[in-house]
Amino acid sequence: DWAACETVVDSLRPVWGRWLAKRAGRVSHLVLAHGDCYLSNWLVPRHEASGSPTLIDFQQAHVDTPGEDLAFMLGTFWTASQRATHELASLRRYHSRLDAPGYSLEALIEDYRWGLVRMLARTVWDHHNGSPEAYWRPKLRRVLSALRDHGVVYAPKLYA
């Protein structure tokens, strides 16, 4: 697992600035990202008729790509079988509700993959920052699985 982590994290160094500058420079197809999109940051009514889910705890809110929070939720919490069953449909549903002319589903999937790479870096940071292994290890496994499924771990130059 660590060799795969090092490969992906090392691939970020030369790419990070170029990719981010390209996206931020045109200030398009960006959203307000939650930044800490865990299930525990959602308030969900017991009965659908009584309201809508509400996202709380905006301490890490920032402008980012539409794939950022999706990668956080789907890539770090869902197992491979859950992703196989629900990932593409979830990405399609999210894309269908974006008001982003000219932003294709393929662009969202690319941003989602980039978000997965960033989640891997964040999980490695969690480990080095002293988070308990019970917290970061399951996330690491799920993110690596998602990256492998998207062909990113074995093709880190995808973002070069």
C-alpha positions in Angstrom: 0.0 0.0 0.0 2.7 2.5 0.9 4.5 2.0 -2.4 1.3 2.9 -4.2 0.9 5.9 -1.9 4.4 7.1 -2.6 3.9 6.7 -6.4 0.7 8.8 -6.4 1.8 11.4 -3.9 5.2 11.9 -5.8 3.2 12.3 -9.0 1.4 15.3 -7.4 4.5 17.4 -7.0 5.1 18.5 -10.6 1.4 18.6 -11.5 -0.2 20.3 -8.5 0.6 23.9 -9.4 -0.1 23.5 -13.2 -3.4 21.8 -12.7 -4.6 24.1 -10.0 -3.4 27.2 -11.8 -5.2 26.1 -15.0 -8.5 25.5 -13.1 -8.3 28.6 -10.9 -7.1 30.8 -13.7 -10.2 30.4 -15.7 -12.5 30.5 -12.6 -15.0 28.2 -14.2 -16.6 24.9 -13.2 -15.8 25.5 -9.5 -18.1 25.0 -6.6 -18.2 25.8 -2.9 -16.8 22.5 -1.4 -17.5 21.5 2.1 -14.0 20.1 2.6 -14.9 17.6 5.4 -17.7 15.8 3.8 -18.3 13.0 6.3 -21.6 11.3 6.8 -21.7 12.7 10.4 -21.8 16.2 8.9 -25.2 15.6 7.4 -28.5 16.0 9.2 -31.0 13.8 7.6 -34.7 13.9 8.6 -36.3 10.7 9.7 -39.1 11.1 7.2 -38.6 12.5 3.7 -41.7 14.6 3.9 -40.4 16.5 6.9 -37.5 18.2 5.1 -34.3 17.8 3.2 -30.8 16.6 4.3 -28.7 19.5 5.5 -24.9 19.7 5.5 -23.4 21.2 8.6 -19.9 22.1 10.0 -18.4 24.4 7.3 -15.0 24.9 9.0 -13.1 23.7 5.9 -15.3 25.2 3.2 -13.5 26.5 0.1 -13.7 26.9 -3.6 -12.7 23.7 -5.4 -13.7 21.4 -8.3 -17.1 19.6 -8.2 -15.2 16.3 -7.7 -13.6 17.2 -4.4 -16.5 16.4 -1.9 -17.6 13.5 -4.1 -14.2 11.9 -3.8 -14.3 12.5 0.0 -17.7 10.8 0.4 -17.6 8.1 -2.2 -13.8 7.3 -2.3 -13.1 7.2 1.4 -16.4 5.7 2.7 -17.7 3.3 0.1 -16.3 -0.2 -0.4 -15.4 -1.4 -3.9 -18.7 -3.2 -4.2 -20.7 -0.1 -3.1 -18.8 2.0 -5.7 -19.3 -0.6 -8.4 -23.0 -0.5 -7.7 -23.5 3.2 -7.1 -20.5 5.4 -8.1 -21.3 6.1 -11.7 -25.0 6.7 -11.0 -24.1 9.0 -8.2 -21.7 11.0 -10.4 -24.4 11.2 -13.1 -27.0 12.4 -10.7 -24.7 15.0 -9.3 -23.7 16.2 -12.8 -27.4 16.4 -13.8 -28.1 18.8 -11.0 -25.1 21.1 -11.6 -25.8 24.4 -13.3 -22.6 24.3 -15.2 -23.0 24.8 -19.0 -20.0 23.2 -20.9 -19.0 21.0 -18.0 -19.3 17.4 -19.2 -19.9 14.3 -17.2 -16.4 13.2 -18.4 -14.9 16.4 -16.9 -16.7 15.7 -13.6 -15.3 12.1 -13.6 -11.8 13.6 -14.3 -12.3 16.0 -11.4 -13.5 13.1 -9.2 -10.3 11.1 -10.1 -8.2 14.1 -9.2 -10.1 14.3 -5.9 -9.3 10.7 -5.2 -5.6 11.4 -5.7 -6.0 14.3 -3.3 -7.8 12.1 -0.8 -4.9 9.7 -0.8 -2.5 12.6 0.0 -4.9 13.7 2.8 -5.1 10.2 4.2 -1.3 10.0 4.2 -1.3 13.4 6.0 -3.8 12.0 8.6 -1.4 9.1 9.3 1.7 11.4 9.7 -0.4 13.9 11.7 -0.9 11.3 14.4 -4.5 10.2 13.7 -5.3 6.8 15.0 -4.7 3.9 12.6 -8.4 2.8 13.0 -9.2 6.2 11.4 -6.8 6.4 8.5 -6.2 2.8 7.6 -9.7 2.0 6.3 -9.8 5.3 4.4 -6.4 4.4 2.9 -7.6 1.0 1.7 -10.8 2.4 0.2 -9.1 5.3 -1.6 -6.4 3.0 -3.0 -9.1 0.6 -4.2 -11.0 3.5 -5.9 -7.8 4.7 -7.5 -7.0 1.3 -8.8 -10.5 0.9 -10.2 -10.0 4.2 -12.0 -6.5 3.2 -13.2 -4.8 6.1 -11.4 -2.4 4.3 -9.1 -0.8 2.4 -11.9 -0.9 5.4 -14.3 0.2 8.4 -12.1 1.2 10.4 -15.2 -2.5 10.6 -16.0 -2.4 14.1 -14.5 0.9 15.3 -15.9 
